[in-house]
Every structure is written in C-alpha cells, then in structure tokens.
C-alpha cells in the first residue's frame, strides 16, 4: 500500500481513541496530521448565507496535501458550523471522507449533512481493523455505532430513460 496522507478531524475529547486510530494508521505507514474540528477552515463573511467563500491559502495547502479526511464523530460534530465546509471542500478535491464514531456516543447521533452525502465509509469504534481497507477503496458496508450494517441515509429512486 502506498503511503497515505491522512488528516484526522476531531474535537479533542476522545484522545485515547484518537491514539488508537493513529496506531492503526501507522501500521500502514501513513502520514498523519490531526486537526481540531473547525481549525481546518477559517470562515469569511457570508458563510451564514451559504455564499461561496474563499479558502485561506494554508487551508488550501492542507486540503491539497491530504488524500483522506477522517472525521471522529460524536454528538458535538453535527453542531460545529464549519465541519460541513471542511467535508465539502475535501470531497470537492476528490479526497476520501471516512467517519469513525467516537466511543460512548449515543446511537442516535446526528451526522453532519455533508457527511451523509459525501462519505466514503462510516466505521464503528470497534472496526479500526477495517480502516486500511477503507483507505484502499475496498468496498465495505457503512456501519452503525454498534458495528451493525448501516441503513441507507437516502433512498435512491431509479428511473429509466426512454431511448429514441
């Protein structure tokens, strides 16, 4: 496996789990940067109105450097006003977005809206052994906090096009 460049976004409450994730990534010789939620993105005026915003140069460099964004998800992740922008910017640049539920978070934790749309994988806290597969793009099912297979976030409606 090639050396992956990983950024872990977290809220600084789950340091023990963060260390476990880093140890798992180090097995694959990954380069790791960790960033507290909201630190990756510095907002400009107008974000509340959902207007296009300029991404600061130092943030551009981090987003261009990383190959995968790992988000440690707990009850406060959804409440952070900039996590959606961070996920959206990573996705827009073609980066993998992987979520790992924090140990001890509620089963009804709300996922950030951009994560629901752009996630590549969602792992339970006890599934770090699948992280290497997720980074390689091997198909694994999304998981709930308890490790069971996740239900679809969105229902897909398929339509047939008429050929002329």
N, C-alpha and C positions, 0 to 999 in steps of 0.2 A: 504494500500500500504506500502511495506517495505521502510525503509529509504534509498533512492538512494544516491550514491556518485557521484557528478557531477563536471566536470571541464568545465568552460566556457572559450573558447579561443577567444580573441578579440584584436582589435588594438588600444584601448584607445581613440577612437574618439566618441564613442557612449555611454557615461557614463549614460545618462538618460535612454536609452533603456536597458542598462545592469542592472540598478537598477530595472526596470520593470520585466525583466526576473528573477532576483533573488527573487523578491517579489512573483512571480508566483510559483517558485520552493519551496519557504519557506512555501507556503500553503500545500505542500505535505511533509513538514518536511525533505527536502533534505539537505544533507551536501554539501556545495558548496565551490569550490576553483576557483579563476579566475586567468587566466594567459594571459599575452600579447602574441600575435602571435609571434612565433619564440623563446620564452623563454622556452618552454617545451622541445625543442630539441637543444642540443649543437652539432654542426656538427664536424665531424672528417674529416681529409684529404680524398679525394677520392669521396666525395658526388657528385661533379660535373660530375664525370664519371659514376654515378649511381652504384657504387660498394657497397657491403654490408658494413654497418657501425656498430660500437659498440655504444650502447645506454648507456649514463652515468648512474651510479647507482641511483642518485637522480631522474632522469627521469624515470628509471625503476620503482621506488617506486610509483611515481605519476600514471604511466600508470597501474600498478598493482592495485592501490587503487581505481581508478575511475571505475564506471560502465557505464557512458555515457559521451561522449565528445560532447559539444555543441559549434558550430562554428558560431560566429556572422559574417555574410558575407557582404562585401561591395566591391567596386571597387579595393581596395588595397589587398584584401585577396588573389586573384589569383597571384598577383605579388610577394608575400612572398615566398622565395625559400624553406622554411622549413615547411610550412603548410602541404604539401603533405606527408612529412615524419611523422609528428605528427598524421595525419589522418590514414595513412597506419599502423603505429605502434599500434594505438588504435584498428583498425579493426583486425589486426593480433592476438591481445589478446582477441578477441571476445567481444569487447565493442561496445555499440551503438554509432552511429555517427549521430547527428542531426544538421541541419543547420537552422539558422534563418536569414532571410535577414535584413540588417540594414535599419532603417527608412531613406528615402530620397535617397537610392541608385538607380542607373539607372536600367531600365527594362532589359537592355542588359548586365548586369553584368556577367562576366565570372566566372564560378565555377571552383575551383581547380580540376585538373584531378582526383586525388584520391577520392575526394568527390563525383564526378559523379559516380564513380564505387562502392564506399563503403558506401554511405549514407543510413541511415535507413529512415529518414524523412527530408523534407525541408518545412519550415513554413514561411508564410509571417509575417511581423512585427505586423500585427493586429490579429494574430492567436495564441497568447500565451495561450489562453484557451484550446488549443489542446495539449499543451506541456505535460501535465500529461498523456494523452492517449498515446502519443508517447513514453514516458518513460516506460509505462506498456506494450508496444508492441502491442497495439490495432491498427489495420490496419486503417490508414488514408491516403488519397491521398497526394502526393507531391504537393506543391503549388508554384505558381509564386509570384513575389513581390506583385502583386495586390490582391492576395488571390484566384485567379482562379486556377483550376486544371492544374498542370504542364504537359507539353508534355514530352514524353519519351526522355531520354538522348541518349539511344542507341536502335536501332531497334533489336529486338530479332528474330533470324532465327531458326525455329523449324525444326528438321529433324526426320524422322522415321528410326529406326534401323531394319534391317532385322533379324528376329529370325530364327535360324537354327533348 
